[in-house]
Structures are given as structure tokens and as C-alpha cells.
Amino acid sequence: AQSVSQHNHHVILSEAASLELGCNYSYGGTVNLFWYVQYPGQHLQLLLKYFSGDPLVKGIKGFEAEFIKSKFSFNLRKPSVQWSDTAEYFCAVSNQAGTALIFGKGTTLSVSS
Amino acid sequence: EAGVAQSPRYKIIEKRQSVAFWCNPISGHATLYWYQQILGQGPKLLIQFQNNGVVDDSQLPKDRFSAERLKGVDSTLKIQPAKLEDSAVYLCASSLRNTEAFFGQGTRLTVV
């Protein structure tokens, strides 16, 4: 069965600090990978996705993620966080046959100004 | 483009009562999902529809939960009878086949 592990439950950073959130998945086949964000009081929104091709994908708001197949990882990065990045971040995986997303438990990011 | 619509936004019921949630997906999206998100956890799939057929309901507690998607558009999720542990946010999402899912605002259910 597919599963997703997010290593950090709660991350606290100051503005302008760099961010890296870890995500590992367990699945032997070809996968689609996603990062979703949930800002306070809002619905889940897609940050970025990887289906195939360049393993370094860029998303909205300066976020990027790198797919490392050998490590089953899809870590999220941002070089300089802002207060407005305070939110909950979810890594998710599906397979290329179109199964539903399997989510990690999420990481809460708190950015202080 | 209109997003995924869900109602109600909030619901408080007593245990053993029944409750229903409604979802209207993005127009043209054949795939519809219901997820349960318990506080502090990621969303967990309850059921996936492709048009009006069920693709995956392996994690749906069928003794108390039911869902339908008549005519392949709107969907309802019902809980009867509710238990305290059903307190959660119920998320509806929709997608075109094998693409990212778009989520609604969710329904926050509190069972007391």
C-alpha cells in the first residue's frame, strides 16, 4: 500500500530563513507527486506537482521541490520564507493509473516577522 | 472558473444522529473524492467516484457511511448513526482523470 511520511510536524522560522520540508513515499511503481498548502481558514490549494520530466519542479510563490527517485523523496524548498507562508503543508502521492491522492500527516509552518 | 462547492460549512450533531453533506464538483470533472480529515492528520480517502461509478471505497466504514453520485455530477455523503470519532472535516475534491485534485472548503462536523 502507498504511504507518505512527512518528517517535520511543526517548523518555526523567522522571515527570510530558508525552508526545506521533507517528504518520503512508499510505492514501487510510477507515481505522481504533489505538495498542497492550506492557509488558515482556506481550502487546500496546489503548490506544485511532478508527473514526469525534469525532477526539479517550480510552483507558485517561489516554492520548488525535487524528486529523487532513488530516495523516494520529494522535498519542498523555498530560499526565503515570508510571514504569509504561515500555513499547513501536505505532501501527497498518487499512481499514474489515476488512483486517489494519499496524503502525509502535514507540516505546520509558522513564520515570525 | 467556479471551484468545488460544499455545504454546509459547519454542523454540530449529537451522537447516534444522522447527517448529510453535499458536494458540487467543478464542471466537467469526472472524478470526485470524499476525504475525512481528523485534527492533526492529513486527509484520508473515504470514497472515489468516476462519473457515477465507485472506483475505491475500501476505507469507507460502510456500516455507517454511505455516498452516492447520481447523474455523475453532485454527490452526497451520509453518516448514520454518527459516533464521537466521526468529528472531523469532510473534504470533497474533484479532478480530471489523472491530474491534480481541486478541493472544496470542507464541512466541519462536530459530534457531541
HADDOCK unambig.tbl for C-alpha pairs under 7 A between the chains (distance, minus, plus):
assign (segid A and resid 42 and name CA) (segid B and resid 105 and name CA) 6.61 0.50 0.50
assign (segid A and resid 43 and name CA) (segid B and resid 103 and name CA) 6.49 0.50 0.50
assign (segid A and resid 43 and name CA) (segid B and resid 104 and name CA) 6.11 0.50 0.50
assign (segid A and resid 43 and name CA) (segid B and resid 105 and name CA) 4.71 0.50 0.50
assign (segid A and resid 44 and name CA) (segid B and resid 103 and name CA) 5.86 0.50 0.50
assign (segid A and resid 96 and name CA) (segid B and resid 98 and name CA) 6.59 0.50 0.50
assign (segid A and resid 97 and name CA) (segid B and resid 98 and name CA) 6.86 0.50 0.50
assign (segid A and resid 98 and name CA) (segid B and resid 97 and name CA) 6.32 0.50 0.50
assign (segid A and resid 98 and name CA) (segid B and resid 98 and name CA) 4.32 0.50 0.50
assign (segid A and resid 100 and name CA) (segid B and resid 48 and name CA) 6.96 0.50 0.50
assign (segid A and resid 103 and name CA) (segid B and resid 42 and name CA) 5.61 0.50 0.50
assign (segid A and resid 103 and name CA) (segid B and resid 43 and name CA) 6.10 0.50 0.50
assign (segid A and resid 104 and name CA) (segid B and resid 42 and name CA) 5.52 0.50 0.50
assign (segid A and resid 105 and name CA) (segid B and resid 41 and name CA) 4.60 0.50 0.50
assign (segid A and resid 105 and name CA) (segid B and resid 42 and name CA) 4.13 0.50 0.50
assign (segid A and resid 106 and name CA) (segid B and resid 41 and name CA) 6.64 0.50 0.50
assign (segid A and resid 106 and name CA) (segid B and resid 42 and name CA) 5.75 0.50 0.50
